[in-house]
Every structure is written in structure tokens, then in C-alpha cells.
Amino acid sequence: MTTIADHHQPVMPALRLFGRKWLAASDDLVFPCVFEICFRIVWLGLISCVTSTYWSVTAECGEDALPVRIYLVGTIVLISLNVVLLVLLVNRSAQGSITEVHKRRLVVPLLVIKILLILPETGLNVLGTMWAFCGTFDCRSSDKVSRTVIEAIVLFNWVVFALIIFGLAIVFDPLGSAKYKNGRDTNDNGPTESAIHRKVSKLWFRRFRWAFCCLRRDEFGHEAFTQVASLLSALFRGTDLVPSDIVAGCVLLRVRQKRETREMRRIRMLNDDGPRYSTDITRVFATSPAWMTIKNARHFLRFALAAYGWPMVCYLNCCTGPYRLIPKMTCCACFRRKPQIIIDDNCCLCHLAGVRYTSRLRSEDVLHASFKNHVFELPFCIMADHSTKSIVIGIRGSLSMRDVFTDLVANAERFEAPGMPPDTSAHRGMVAGVDCMLKRLREGNILERILNTYPEYTLVLTGHSLGAGVSILLGAKLRSRYPDLRVYAFATPAGLLSRDAARYTESFAFTIGLGDDFVMRLGVDSIENLRTSVIETIRACKLPKWRIMLNGFGYALFGVPSRDLETTWHDVTEITKKAAQSPLLASGERPIQTVATAEGGLLSSEISLRRFAKTRLYTGGRILHIVRRKKTELEKKSNSGGPTYEMRWATAEDFTELKVMPRMLLDHLPDNVFKTLTTILEDQKTHNGSVLSLQEI
């Protein structure tokens, strides 16, 4: 029986048991074992009490007394052995950092003994089932409590066995057998060409087909499954990380990034350098086009929110959402003559009701709405905004699993549009989304007919997240025909366009990003850099994994204390900022440096050269980055407040590093972006001494 890796191989954190690798590590057993110890001790106390009651009863049971006594005594012995083994497992599993596997070398043999004890436990539980439920042994006590405890223990035993089987299924690695253990990439054509990669891709593909069977009917479902499977198999290929290592790595990365931020702030204070944020809106927008304003952005963000339909209304109004939608609904519309402008809405036109409620438009001002949602096909609405004389196309962001697959088909694809630089590349899923939308708009010349009806109106595209990316690409396609076209994009994904193309979109697209929004930093390249940063950070940490997890809960509740910024690492000089560097950067910048050592063993030496992303993609449009302003000491003492937010014009390069921050998800939500813009306008009016209501904006 092979239980550990050969000595000449690098030390790996993934558990080697019964000749194969599992999706768990030897330091993952601390919390499960502590949890089981608590139950086993309670269990032991109950069975001991029952045994003291039943022992005298068994003397009167004749031949049936022996199996009952065997069950009672055997259960006490096995529970006691399990408690001892669990204590030893907790002690050994808690030793060393994630990479110091040698300190946990006794975990595997202890775990083997623990697993082997399942066999006699199963036999005893079968015996207990025959006694407690089948009546095979006529030896029962008149004490109802004792009988109930015995039945509960037998049932709980079967539940424990079921949980063990479920746990093994969760951590089972289909490619963890010994024949893959020494596998190396022998193909030089990149990370998507090796035999191991193809096997992992097929495995992910089968998982997707089983888990998302409803997507298989989509026209592009098979293609999306294939592309996403290829991406996921390439990201962590060449590493030996298990899921808990990645979670721990993200916790450590938060500590590392906070330390780097503190050091960077000190350097900037000394050098009087760094990004300059301002609360003066007039100064910030002094050189921008007249249509690029906070007021206009907030106005058109409402249309981007409207594209989400009724789910957005219910999300913003958790208790009263349905009540607010009822006046806008069309009851039993499926039995009436349907408006030709509405596609794939439900019987009561709930999505249309959500659009009308959020946008505050009349029914006749919603000129066209398609709520058809397939892979690469996004819902959108065309609305007439008479207050700004605009025809607004609002494109929905990610809301369904189909949208998630559109997001994840993130490799670069050639993108052609009039005026775009040659050899432009863009996000493949969003390019496909633009093609589907153009096909829909060309059916019946929808856009031409609408703009002919409103010849003096300007075409405006808007969207949030996925919708923002598609809006910018669609704007690039349509701009030659509509030169006055404008795009208001919110939380645009990072992996959208190649750099020259992203620079070209700054002339017609206005992008707003809030704080630590992770989607604005999310691209294939940034994820690959994050992978390398996680591995480097794990390697530099001296804390055991159980301590990291406990710290993570504390960080989520109370933040990262200053002492942990220094005491977490073996040597703080090893924590160097490499994650943002990449072989894809401009010439002259050095690539990620990684060292494959026997102690680390987490990362193959060529992983920094094997990258799924062949072209680095950036976010598009002219980017306004808004952050929360830190109060001065005087404001804190006087309990007074100035403007809540400050802002600056940022570049696409500022969003190439994916950061683990507390508000990385909250800052992405569209309602939080809307509240931020509202607060900025309120602060501006307060500062200017105006008492006008924002309802007038």
C-alpha cells in the first residue's frame, strides 16, 4: 500500500493516501477532527450510561445476552480508540505551515488506522440495528430512555458513515492516481496542449454537462463548456494546491496586500508622490467632454439597472418589491395580443414592469425589449429618454448561470470594428454577445426605424458589469454609423480589450469604477498573477493552516491587526510584489520569478511561462475611479464631515492587479454604485449651498 509520495519527489501539500492524490491536505483535519471529538465524547457518555443500565438486564436474556454485550462493550472500545486517534490527528495535523509537510508525516498512517476502524464499526452497527430495530435479539429494557438512546446511537452511526462516504467523494481526485503523479508537460505548444490538460478539460466538461444540463440546449452551450473547461484546467495546472490552500492563500494575500499598501503609503508620504484624488468635481472634470458628468452617469445608470427587470426591483425592495411591480404589470398578457416590442417576457410582463418601474418611463417609451437569455445572448432594452433626448440601449449584466459562462469564456479573440487599431483583441464571450445583439437589432432594422422616428435624439449605450463590456464593444461597432454615440459603462470588466483598442474607446465611453470592485480587476491575466501570488504567499507564511482560517474569521469581523502584518511571515523580505508583473507586460519589464524548491514543491519552475492568456486585455473607456475619503484627524475630533468620496481619472493599467479586499464584492453591486453617485451629487449641492432635491436631477 502506497501512502506517501516517494522521497525523491518534491514535498507536496496534497494528501497521498492509498496510492493516489486527494483534494485535501494533511493539515485539513484539525477542525473536522475537533468537531468529531465533541460528538464522540457525548456519544461515549451516553453509551456508558446505557451499558450500566443494560448490563444487569442482559443477565436475564439467555443466549441473546452475548451479542448485546458484544455490541455495548465493542462500541465503547471503538469510540474510545476513535477519540484517542482523533486527538492524535488534531495534534499532528496542526503542526507546521502549509508547506512543512514533513512535520505532519504521521497524519497518513493515523488516518489509515482511522479508516480501517470503520470496518469493525460497521459490523457492530449492523449488530446494533438487528437488536434495536429488527428484534433479532430478545433483550430489551423496560427503560424507554435507554432504548431511545440505543436507537439514536445506531441511527447516528449510519449518518456518520454516510457523511464519511460523502466526504471521500468530495475530496476524491479523478486524476489523482499514481500514473498521473509524475506526469509532466512534454508539449511545448503552451498550457492548453498537454495530455494532462486535455484530460482535466474533459473532466470539467463532463461536470458542466451534468451540473448545468439545462444549458446544453443552448446554441453555444457546448462551445462555452469547452472554453471554460479549458480555462479552469489551465489555471492551477502545475500546482499541487487543494481548495483549502487557495482559501488560506487568499486570507494571507489580504494580509500581504495590506502590508504592501501601508509600505506604499509611507513611500508616497516621503516622496509626495502617488495618485491624486480630489473631492472637487469641477476640477476633476475640467478637461473632460461636456457629456461626461456625474449627473449624466447617475441618470443613465438608472437605465442600466432597469435592464435587470423585475429581479432588480425585488432586490432593491426585498419586502415590497412585488407590491411595487403590480401596478406596472399587464395581467394575463399571454391571453391578450402581445406587444411586438417585447420578446421572451412572462405572462404578466413582469420584466417589462421592472423596466418601467426602475427607469420611471411610460410604457410607450420602452420601444423594444428582449429578455431572451442564452449563452452569449444578453437581455437588453431600447428606451426613449425624452428628458435628455436620447435613445438608450440598456444591456443587462450577469444575473444567470448563462451569463456566468459568457463571462468565463474569457480568452482573447480578434475583434474588428471601423476605426479600431489593427490586430485588436477582445473578450471572446463578450464579442459573441455583441454579435448576437447586432443580429437581433438587424432583424427588422429595429435601431434604424427607432432613430428615424426620433431623428434629433442621440444614441446612448449603458450597462453594468458584463453589460458594460458589451456596451463598449457594441459602441465600437456602431460608432461609424452614429458618430455622436455615447457609452456609460459601470464596473467594466478588466479583460475586455487590448491596450490600443482600450485607449481608442476613451473618446466615446465613460467608465465609472467604485473602490475595490473586483470585476474591474478581473481578467485571465490577473487571475494567473493572483495564482502565482497565492503560491508565493503560502510559501512565505509560517502559520499553520488552522490558525490562518481562524484569523480569516477575525479579519472578516474586525479587520487585519497591525501586528499580523509582520508576525505572519518567515521573513518579511521574502514578500515581494511580483503578482502584477507578467511575461505579457511591455518589453523591459521582468517576468514573474518563481523558484521550485523541494521545501515549497507547490509550483513547477516553468509555471510563470505557461500562461493561458496570450494577450493581456484591459478595461475600456475613460475611467473615473471613485474611493471613500478618509476623514482627517480634525474631522474625527469635531465629529464633522466633508465630502464622503473623492475621485480621479485612472488608467487601464491601474486595474491589472486583482486585490483581496473587504469591499471587493460590495463595491461591484449596481445599487451601491448608484448610491455613491447620489451621495456625491448631494455632497456637491450641500457644498454649494443648494437645497434642491435630487428628484430634479
C-alpha positions in Angstrom: 0.0 0.0 0.0 1.5 3.3 -1.1 0.6 6.0 1.4 3.1 8.8 0.8 5.0 10.3 -2.1 8.4 8.9 -2.9 11.3 10.6 -1.1 13.0 11.8 -4.2 9.9 13.8 -5.3 9.3 17.3 -4.1 7.2 17.6 -0.9 3.6 18.3 -1.8 0.8 19.6 0.4 -1.9 17.4 -1.2 -2.6 14.3 0.8 -1.2 11.0 -0.7 -3.3 8.1 0.5 -3.8 4.6 -0.9 -1.7 5.2 -3.9 -3.4 8.4 -5.1 -3.6 12.1 -4.5 -6.7 13.6 -2.9 -8.2 17.1 -2.9 -7.4 17.5 0.7 -4.2 18.2 2.7 -2.7 16.7 5.8 -3.4 20.0 7.7 -7.1 20.0 6.8 -8.1 17.6 9.6 -7.9 19.9 12.6 -11.5 21.3 12.6 -13.3 18.1 11.3 -11.5 16.1 14.0 -12.3 18.6 16.8 -15.9 18.5 15.7 -16.0 14.7 15.7 -14.2 14.6 19.1 -17.0 16.6 20.7 -19.7 14.3 19.3 -17.7 11.1 20.2 -17.3 12.2 23.8 -21.1 12.9 24.1 -21.6 9.6 22.4 -19.3 7.8 24.8 -21.0 9.2 27.8 -24.4 8.1 26.5 -23.4 4.6 25.6 -21.6 4.2 29.0 -24.8 5.2 30.8 -26.8 2.8 28.7 -24.3 0.0 29.3 -24.5 0.4 33.1 -28.3 0.2 32.8 -28.4 -2.7 30.4 -25.7 -4.9 31.8 -27.9 -6.3 34.6 -30.8 -6.7 32.1 -28.6 -8.9 29.8 -28.1 -11.4 32.6 -31.7 -12.4 32.1 -31.6 -12.6 28.3 -30.1 -16.1 28.0 -28.4 -16.8 24.6 -29.2 -13.3 23.3 -27.2 -11.6 26.0 -23.8 -12.3 24.3 -24.3 -10.3 21.1 -25.9 -7.4 23.1 -22.9 -7.3 25.4 -20.5 -7.6 22.5 -22.3 -4.6 20.9 -22.2 -2.5 24.1 -18.6 -3.2 25.0 -17.3 -3.1 21.5 -19.0 0.3 20.9 -17.3 1.7 24.0 -13.9 0.4 23.0 -14.2 1.6 19.4 -15.4 5.1 20.4 -12.5 5.3 22.9 -10.0 4.3 20.2 -11.5 6.8 17.8 -11.3 9.6 20.4 -7.6 8.8 21.0 -6.9 8.7 17.2 -8.8 11.9 16.7 -6.8 13.7 19.4 -3.5 12.4 17.8 -4.8 13.5 14.3 -5.6 17.0 15.6 -2.2 17.3 17.2 -0.3 16.1 14.2 -2.4 17.9 11.6 -1.9 21.2 13.4 1.9 21.0 13.1 3.9 23.2 10.7 3.0 25.6 8.0 1.2 24.6 4.8 4.5 23.7 3.0 6.1 22.0 6.0 4.5 18.6 5.2 7.3 16.6 6.9 6.1 17.8 10.3 2.8 16.1 9.5 4.2 12.8 8.2 2.4 10.8 10.9 -1.0 12.0 9.7 -1.3 9.5 6.9 -0.7 6.3 9.0 -3.0 7.6 11.7 -5.7 8.3 9.0 -5.2 4.8 7.6 -5.9 3.3 11.1 -8.9 5.6 11.5 -10.3 4.4 8.1 -9.7 0.8 8.9 -11.6 1.1 12.2 -14.7 1.8 10.0 -14.9 -2.0 9.2 -15.5 -3.2 12.8 -17.7 -0.1 13.5 -19.9 -1.1 10.5 -20.1 -4.7 11.8 -21.1 -3.5 15.3 -23.6 -1.1 13.9 -25.2 -3.9 11.9 -25.4 -5.9 15.1 -27.0 -2.9 16.9 -29.5 -2.4 14.1 -30.6 -6.1 14.3 -31.0 -5.6 18.1 -32.7 -2.2 18.2 -34.9 -2.3 15.2 -35.2 -5.8 13.8 -35.9 -7.6 17.1 -33.5 -10.4 16.2 -32.2 -10.4 19.8 -34.9 -10.6 22.5 -33.1 -8.5 25.1 -34.9 -5.2 25.8 -35.0 -3.0 28.9 -38.2 -1.5 30.3 -36.4 1.8 30.5 -37.7 3.8 27.5 -34.9 6.3 27.7 -32.2 3.6 27.3 -34.0 2.2 24.3 -34.3 5.6 22.7 -30.6 6.3 23.3 -29.6 3.0 21.7 -31.7 3.6 18.7 -30.4 7.2 18.3 -26.8 5.9 18.5 -27.4 3.3 15.9 -29.0 5.8 13.5 -26.3 8.4 14.2 -23.7 5.8 13.3 -25.2 5.3 9.9 -25.4 9.1 9.4 -21.7 9.3 10.3 -20.9 6.5 7.7 -22.9 8.4 5.1 -21.0 11.6 5.8 -17.7 9.8 5.6 -18.7 8.5 2.1 -19.8 11.9 1.1 -16.6 13.5 2.3 -14.5 11.0 0.4 -16.5 11.7 -2.7 -15.9 15.5 -2.2 -12.1 15.1 -1.9 -11.7 12.4 -4.5 -9.5 13.5 -7.3 -10.3 11.6 -10.5 -6.8 12.3 -11.9 -5.1 11.6 -8.6 -3.9 8.1 -9.4 -0.2 7.2 -9.4 0.0 7.1 -13.2 -0.6 10.9 -13.2 1.7 11.6 -10.2 4.9 12.1 -12.2 3.2 13.5 -15.2 4.9 16.4 -16.9 4.0 18.7 -19.8 6.0 17.4 -22.7 4.3 19.6 -25.3 5.9 23.0 -25.9 2.8 24.5 -27.5 1.5 26.0 -24.3 -0.6 25.1 -21.4 -3.6 24.1 -23.5 -1.9 21.3 -25.4 -0.6 18.7 -22.9 -2.2 15.3 -22.4 -2.9 16.1 -18.7 -4.5 19.3 -19.6 -6.8 17.6 -22.1 -7.8 15.0 -19.5 -8.6 17.7 -16.9 -10.5 19.7 -19.6 -12.7 16.7 -20.4 -13.3 16.1 -16.7 -14.5 19.7 -16.2 -16.6 19.4 -19.4 -18.4 16.4 -18.1 -19.0 18.2 -14.8 -20.6 21.1 -16.6 -22.8 18.9 -18.8 -24.1 17.2 -15.6 -24.4 20.2 -13.4 -25.8 22.6 -16.0 -27.8 20.2 -18.2 -30.3 23.0 -18.9 -27.6 24.9 -20.7 -26.9 22.1 -23.1 -29.9 23.1 -25.3 -28.4 26.5 -25.9 -26.9 27.0 -29.4 -23.5 27.9 -28.0 -23.7 25.8 -24.8 -21.2 23.2 -25.9 -18.7 25.8 -27.0 -19.0 27.6 -23.7 -18.5 24.4 -21.7 -15.4 23.6 -23.8 -13.8 27.1 -23.4 -14.5 27.4 -19.7 -13.2 23.8 -19.0 -10.0 24.7 -20.9 -9.6 27.8 -18.8 -10.2 26.2 -15.4 -7.9 23.2 -16.2 -5.1 25.6 -17.2 -5.2 28.0 -14.2 -3.9 25.7 -11.5 -2.3 23.0 -13.6 1.3 22.5 -12.5 0.5 23.3 -8.8 -0.4 20.9 -6.0 -2.8 23.1 -4.2 -6.0 21.8 -2.7 -9.2 24.0 -2.3 -8.4 24.8 1.4 -4.9 26.0 0.4 -6.5 28.5 -2.0 -8.8 29.8 0.7 -5.9 30.2 3.1 -3.8 31.8 0.4 -6.5 34.4 -0.2 -6.6 35.2 3.6 -2.8 35.6 3.6 -2.9 37.6 0.4 -5.2 40.1 2.2 -2.6 40.5 4.9 0.2 40.8 2.4 -1.6 43.4 0.3 -2.5 45.4 3.4 1.2 45.4 4.4 2.2 46.4 0.9 -0.4 49.2 0.9 1.0 50.5 4.2 4.5 50.5 2.9 3.5 52.2 -0.3 1.6 54.9 1.6 4.8 55.6 3.6 6.9 55.9 0.5 4.3 58.2 -1.1 4.2 60.4 2.0 8.0 60.7 1.9 8.2 61.4 -1.8 4.9 63.3 -2.0 4.0 61.0 -4.9 1.2 58.7 -5.9 -2.4 59.0 -7.3 -4.0 62.3 -6.5 -7.7 62.0 -5.6 -9.9 65.1 -5.3 -13.3 66.0 -3.9 -13.6 69.0 -6.3 -15.8 67.7 -9.1 -15.3 70.9 -11.2 -11.6 70.4 -11.1 -11.7 66.7 -11.9 -14.0 67.2 -14.9 -12.3 70.4 -16.2 -10.7 68.7 -19.2 -13.4 66.1 -19.9 -16.1 66.3 -22.6 -19.3 68.0 -21.5 -21.4 64.8 -21.6 -19.0 63.1 -19.1 -20.5 64.2 -15.8 -21.5 62.5 -12.6 -25.1 63.8 -13.1 -25.4 62.2 -16.5 -23.7 59.0 -15.3 -26.2 58.7 -12.4 -29.1 59.4 -14.8 -28.1 56.7 -17.3 -27.2 54.2 -14.6 -30.9 54.0 -13.8 -31.4 52.6 -17.3 -28.7 50.0 -16.8 -30.5 49.0 -13.6 -33.7 48.8 -15.5 -32.3 46.2 -17.8 -32.2 43.7 -14.9 -36.0 43.7 -15.0 -38.1 42.5 -12.0 -35.3 40.8 -10.1 -33.6 44.2 -9.5 -36.9 45.7 -8.2 -37.3 42.8 -5.7 -33.6 43.0 -4.7 -33.8 46.8 -4.0 -37.2 46.4 -2.2 -36.9 43.0 -0.5 -40.3 43.2 1.2 -42.3 45.5 -1.0 -40.9 44.5 -4.5 -43.9 42.5 -5.7 -46.3 45.2 -4.4 -44.4 47.9 -6.4 -44.5 45.8 -9.6 -48.2 45.0 -9.5 -49.4 48.4 -10.8 -46.9 48.1 -13.8 -47.9 44.6 -14.7 -50.2 43.5 -17.5 -52.4 40.8 -16.1 -52.9 37.7 -18.3 -50.9 39.2 -21.2 -50.4 35.7 -22.6 -54.2 35.7 -23.5 -54.1 39.1 -25.0 -52.5 40.5 -28.1 -48.8 40.8 -27.2 -46.9 43.9 -28.0 -44.4 43.2 -30.8 -41.7 45.1 -28.9 -41.5 42.5 -26.1 -39.6 39.3 -26.6 -39.5 36.3 -24.1 -41.2 38.0 -21.1 -43.6 36.0 -18.9 -47.4 36.0 -19.0 -47.8 39.2 -16.9 -44.9 41.0 -18.5 -43.1 41.2 -15.1 -39.7 42.1 -16.7 -41.3 45.0 -18.6 -42.9 46.1 -15.3 -39.5 46.1 -13.7 -38.0 48.1 -16.6 -40.8 50.7 -16.3 -40.6 50.9 -12.5 -36.8 51.4 -12.4 -36.4 53.7 -15.4 -39.5 55.7 -14.5 -40.7 55.7 -18.1 -44.1 55.3 -19.6 -45.0 52.1 -21.3 -44.8 53.6 -24.8 -41.3 54.9 -24.1 -40.0 51.3 -23.9 -39.5 50.9 -27.6 -38.1 47.4 -27.7 -37.2 44.8 -25.1 -35.6 41.4 -25.5 -35.4 39.3 -22.3 -34.1 36.2 -24.2 -31.2 34.9 -22.2 -28.9 32.2 -23.6 -25.2 31.7 -23.5 -23.7 34.7 -25.3 -27.2 36.3 -25.7 -28.0 39.0 -23.2 -31.3 40.7 -22.4 -31.5 44.4 -23.4 -34.0 47.2 -23.7 -34.3 50.2 -26.0 -35.9 53.2 -24.4 -36.7 56.7 -25.4 -35.4 59.2 -22.8 -37.2 62.5 -23.6 -35.5 64.4 -20.8 -32.1 64.1 -22.4 -33.3 63.5 -26.0 -31.6 60.1 -26.1 -32.4 56.7 -27.4 -30.9 54.5 -24.6 -29.9 50.8 -25.1 -29.6 49.3 -21.6 -27.8 45.9 -21.6 -28.2 43.6 -18.6 -25.2 42.4 -16.6 -24.6 39.0 -15.1 -27.7 37.5 -13.5 -27.9 33.9 -14.6 -25.6 30.9 -15.0 -25.7 31.5 -18.7 -24.3 35.0 -18.1 -21.6 33.5 -15.9 -20.5 31.2 -18.7 -20.4 34.2 -21.1 -18.2 35.9 -18.5 -15.9 32.9 -18.2 -15.3 32.4 -21.9 -12.6 35.0 -21.3 -9.8 34.2 -23.8 -8.8 36.8 -26.4 -10.4 36.8 -29.8 -9.8 39.0 -32.8 -12.2 42.0 -32.8 -12.9 44.1 -35.9 -14.7 47.4 -35.9 -14.4 50.6 -38.0 -11.7 52.8 -36.6 -10.3 50.2 -34.3 -6.5 49.6 -34.3 -5.3 46.6 -36.4 -4.9 43.3 -34.6 -7.3 44.3 -31.9 -8.3 41.5 -29.4 -11.3 41.4 -27.1 -13.0 39.2 -24.6 -14.4 36.2 -26.6 -17.7 35.8 -24.7 -18.5 39.5 -25.0 -17.6 39.6 -28.7 -20.1 36.7 -29.2 -22.6 38.7 -27.1 -22.2 41.7 -29.4 -22.7 39.6 -32.5 -25.9 38.1 -31.1 -27.2 41.6 -30.2 -26.3 43.0 -33.6 -28.1 40.1 -35.2 -31.2 40.9 -33.1 -31.0 44.6 -34.0 -30.8 43.9 -37.7 -34.0 41.9 -37.6 -36.5 44.3 -38.9 -33.9 47.2 -38.8 -35.0 47.9 -35.3 -32.4 50.6 -34.4 -32.7 52.4 -37.8 -36.5 52.6 -37.5 -36.3 53.9 -34.0 -33.7 56.6 -34.8 -35.7 57.6 -37.9 -38.7 58.1 -35.7 -36.5 60.3 -33.3 -34.0 61.9 -35.7 -32.9 64.6 -33.2 -32.1 62.0 -30.5 -28.6 60.8 -29.5 -27.8 57.1 -29.2 -26.6 56.2 -25.7 -25.5 52.7 -24.6 -25.3 51.8 -21.0 -24.7 48.7 -18.9 -23.3 47.3 -15.7 -20.5 44.6 -15.4 -21.0 42.2 -18.3 -23.5 44.7 -19.8 -20.8 47.4 -19.6 -18.3 45.4 -21.5 -20.8 44.5 -24.2 -21.9 48.2 -24.4 -18.4 49.4 -25.1 -17.8 46.7 -27.8 -21.2 47.4 -29.4 -20.5 51.1 -29.3 -17.2 50.5 -31.2 -19.2 48.6 -33.8 -21.9 51.2 -34.2 -19.8 54.4 -33.9 -19.1 54.7 -37.6 -22.8 54.9 -38.3 -23.6 57.0 -35.3 -20.6 59.3 -34.6 -22.4 61.1 -31.7 -22.9 57.8 -29.9 -22.0 57.7 -26.1 -21.4 54.9 -23.7 -21.9 55.0 -20.0 -20.3 51.9 -18.5 -20.3 50.9 -14.9 -17.9 48.3 -13.3 -16.5 47.3 -16.7 -14.5 44.0 -16.5 -10.7 44.3 -16.8 -10.3 41.6 -19.5 -12.1 43.5 -22.3 -9.8 44.9 -24.9 -6.2 45.0 -26.0 -4.4 48.2 -24.9 -4.5 50.3 -28.1 -8.2 49.5 -28.6 -9.0 50.4 -24.9 -7.3 53.7 -25.5 -9.4 54.3 -28.6 -12.7 53.8 -26.6 -11.8 56.6 -24.3 -13.2 59.1 -26.8 -16.8 57.7 -26.6 -17.1 55.6 -23.5 -17.2 56.8 -19.9 -16.4 54.1 -17.3 -17.0 54.5 -13.6 -15.4 52.2 -11.1 -16.0 52.2 -7.3 -13.4 51.5 -4.7 -12.1 47.9 -4.6 -14.5 46.5 -7.2 -13.0 43.1 -8.1 -14.6 42.8 -11.6 -12.8 45.9 -12.8 -9.6 44.0 -12.0 -10.8 40.5 -13.1 -9.3 39.0 -16.2 -7.4 35.9 -17.2 -4.1 37.6 -16.8 -4.9 39.0 -13.3 -6.2 35.6 -12.2 -3.0 33.9 -13.3 -1.0 36.6 -11.4 -3.2 36.0 -8.4 -2.4 32.3 -8.6 1.3 33.0 -8.5 0.9 35.5 -5.7 -1.2 33.0 -3.6 1.6 30.3 -4.0 4.4 32.7 -3.1 2.4 34.0 -0.1 1.7 30.5 1.1 5.4 29.6 0.8 6.4 32.7 2.9 3.9 32.1 5.7 4.9 30.5 8.9 1.5 29.9 10.4 -0.4 26.6 10.3 -3.5 26.5 8.2 -5.9 26.2 11.1 -4.5 29.4 12.5 -4.9 31.1 9.2 -8.5 30.1 8.9 -9.3 31.3 12.4 -7.5 34.6 11.6 -9.6 34.9 8.5 -12.8 34.9 10.5 -11.3 37.5 12.8 -10.2 39.6 9.8 -13.8 39.5 8.4 -15.3 40.8 11.6 -12.6 43.1 13.0 -10.1 43.8 10.2 -6.4 42.9 10.0 -4.5 44.0 13.1 -1.2 45.7 12.6 0.8 43.1 14.5 -0.2 40.4 12.0 1.3 42.3 9.1 4.8 41.4 10.4 4.3 38.2 12.5 2.7 36.1 9.8 5.8 35.6 7.7 9.1 33.6 8.0 10.9 36.6 6.6 9.1 39.8 5.6 11.8 40.4 3.0 10.5 37.4 1.1 7.2 39.1 0.5 7.9 41.0 -2.7 5.4 42.4 -5.1 5.5 40.1 -8.1 1.9 39.4 -8.8 1.3 42.4 -11.0 4.4 41.6 -13.2 3.8 39.3 -16.1 5.5 37.9 -19.2 2.8 39.8 -21.0 4.0 43.2 -19.9 5.9 45.5 -22.2 9.4 44.6 -23.1 11.9 45.7 -20.5 9.8 44.6 -17.6 11.0 41.4 -16.0 8.5 38.5 -15.7 7.3 36.7 -12.6 10.2 35.0 -10.9 9.4 31.6 -9.2 11.7 29.1 -7.7 10.8 25.5 -7.5 12.3 24.1 -4.3 11.9 20.8 -2.5 10.6 22.6 0.5 7.9 24.5 -1.4 7.1 22.0 -4.0 3.9 23.9 -4.9 4.9 25.4 -8.2 6.6 23.9 -11.2 9.6 26.1 -12.3 8.0 26.9 -15.7 4.5 27.9 -14.5 5.2 31.6 -15.0 6.0 30.9 -18.6 3.0 28.6 -19.2 0.1 31.1 -19.3 -3.4 30.6 -20.7 -3.6 34.3 -21.7 -1.7 35.0 -24.8 -2.7 38.7 -24.9 -3.3 41.0 -22.0 -6.7 42.6 -22.1 -7.7 45.8 -20.3 -10.8 47.6 -19.3 -12.3 50.1 -21.7 -13.4 53.7 -21.8 -12.2 56.8 -19.9 -12.1 55.6 -16.3 -13.3 57.6 -13.3 -12.2 55.9 -10.1 -14.2 56.8 -7.0 -13.0 55.9 -3.5 -14.1 56.7 0.0 -12.4 59.6 1.5 -10.6 59.1 4.9 -11.6 61.7 7.4 -8.8 64.0 8.8 -8.0 64.0 12.5 -9.7 67.3 12.9 -12.9 66.0 11.3 -12.8 62.9 13.6 -12.3 65.1 16.7 -15.0 67.6 15.8 -17.3 64.8 14.5 -17.8 66.9 11.4 -17.6 65.6 7.8 -16.6 66.8 4.5 -17.3 65.1 1.2 -17.8 61.3 1.5 -16.0 60.4 -1.7 -13.0 61.5 -3.8 -12.1 60.6 -7.3 -9.6 60.8 -10.1 -9.1 59.9 -13.7 -7.4 56.5 -13.8 -5.7 54.4 -16.5 -6.4 50.9 -17.5 -3.1 49.8 -16.1 -4.3 50.8 -12.6 -6.7 47.8 -12.7 -4.4 45.0 -13.7 -3.9 43.5 -10.2 -6.7 41.6 -8.5 -6.8 42.5 -4.8 -8.4 40.7 -1.9 -10.3 43.4 -0.1 -13.3 43.5 2.3 -15.5 45.5 -0.1 -14.4 43.9 -3.4 -17.9 42.4 -3.9 -20.0 45.2 -2.3 -18.3 47.9 -4.5 -19.3 46.0 -7.6 -23.1 45.9 -6.9 -25.0 48.3 -9.1 -27.2 49.7 -6.3 -24.0 50.7 -4.3 -22.7 52.4 -7.4 -26.0 54.3 -7.7 -25.9 55.3 -4.0 -22.4 56.5 -4.4 -23.2 58.8 -7.3 -26.2 60.1 -5.5 -24.1 60.8 -2.4 -21.5 62.7 -4.5 -24.2 64.9 -6.0 -25.8 65.5 -2.6 -22.4 66.5 -1.2 -21.8 68.8 -4.1 -25.1 70.5 -3.6 -24.5 70.8 0.1 -21.1 72.3 -0.5 -22.5 74.8 -3.0 -25.3 75.7 -0.5 -28.1 74.4 -2.7 -31.2 72.8 -1.2 -32.6 71.4 -4.5 -33.8 67.8 -4.3 -32.1 65.1 -6.3 -35.5 64.3 -7.7 -34.9 67.3 -10.0 -31.8 65.7 -11.5 
